[in-house]
Amino acid sequence: MARIDLNCDMGESFGRYTIGSDEEIISLITSANIACGFHAGDPSTMRKTIRLAMDYSVSIGVHPGLNDLNGFGRRTMAVSAAEVYDLVVYQIGALYGFVLAEGAKLSHVKPHGALYNMAAVNQELAEAIAEAVYDINPELILYGLSGSEMIKAGKKIGLKTANEVFADRTYMEDGTLTPRSKENALIKDENQAISQVLKMVIEQKVDTVSGVEVPISADTICIHGDGENAVEFAKKIRKTLYEHGVEIKAI
């Protein structure tokens, strides 16, 4: 039986949505990636989101981003590997403190936005992230773009990794996501997005924007909670996966 984790970026109070919409979608996912204040979020929101995840038995993860509130962490920045190591350690530590205070458990780390995409193709940045995670807790799972440098770096250092795929994003032939600056970066048709999910999870393949089919590993699916009709879309994905015999469970 195929098995998949459903993750969502949460606690982004300075970004696209608030705790209110987090509460609507959290019952539909299995893993939450919580912002730590650099691209979005704040201490109170972090604590509230951890409690929300605990209420719904959802795995808790760190969602570190570049220090760019105005750009929501989506703007590429010139950062060194040493800087990336430090900012990831700092943000993991921030959320870890609240996790311990609430008596919860930290499960994983998933970088955000530009940091995520930069590390997907840059070996040095990917290794800096993996080292930061490993040095804090080698039991944490590193989430990264499927087949990316981040997955390679995590495996190399000895971390458990999770190949992440996206329901509503299109893919290039090299396995990277189509840049958001491109008109065809997002999949707006729900049926097309759900078909892509099924193909990635069951067949381990994805159709690229050029029409070429490429192999892909899928351990976890990112559901964007700030999209139009995000809650209904998440419900449809869950229903479709169940109907195709796919087990939905945290990693």
C-alpha positions, 0 to 999 in steps of 0.5 A: 500500500502506498503511504503519504504524509500531508504537510502544510506551512503554518503560523505565518501570521506576518504572511498570507494567513493567520491562526484562524485559517490554520485551525480550519486546515490542521485537521486535514494534514499530518505534519505542520511546518511552523514559521519561526519569525524570520519570514513570518510568525512571532513568539506568541503565534509559534506557541499557539500553533504548537498547541493547535498541532498538539490538539490535532495530533499533528507532527510539529516541524520547524519552517526556517526562512531567510530574514526577510519579512517584507518579502515573505522569505521568497526573495533570493538573497546573497547568503553564505553557507555559514550564514545559512547554518546560523540562521537555521540553528537560530530558528530551530532553537527558537521553536524547540524552546516552545516545543519543550515548554509545551511538552511536545515533540519536534519531528522535522525541519522544512526550509521555506521559500527562497531558502528552500529553492536555493538549497535545492540546487546549491550543494553548499547551502544544502549541506549547511542546512543538513549540518545545522539540523544534525548538530541540534538533533540527528533524529530530526527529519529533513524535508526537501524538494524530491531528489534535490541537493537538500535530500542528498545532503541530509542522507550524506550526513545521516539524517532521515529525509522526506522527499517533498512534492507539490500538488499545485506547482508545476515542474521543470525537466530537472525536477525543480519547481517552475519559478513563481515568476513564470506564468505557468508556475501554479496549477490553478485547476483542482482536477489537474492538481489532484491528478498530478498528486495521484501520479506522483504518489502512485506511479512515482512520476510527474509531467513537466511543463515541457511535456516530458515525464520524469521520475519522482519520489514522493514521501510528503505532499505540501498543501498550501494553506493560503491558496484559494479554497485551500480547505476544500482542496485539502479535503478533495486530496484526502478523499481521492487518496483514500479512494485509491488505497493510499494511507495518509500518515505522518513520517 
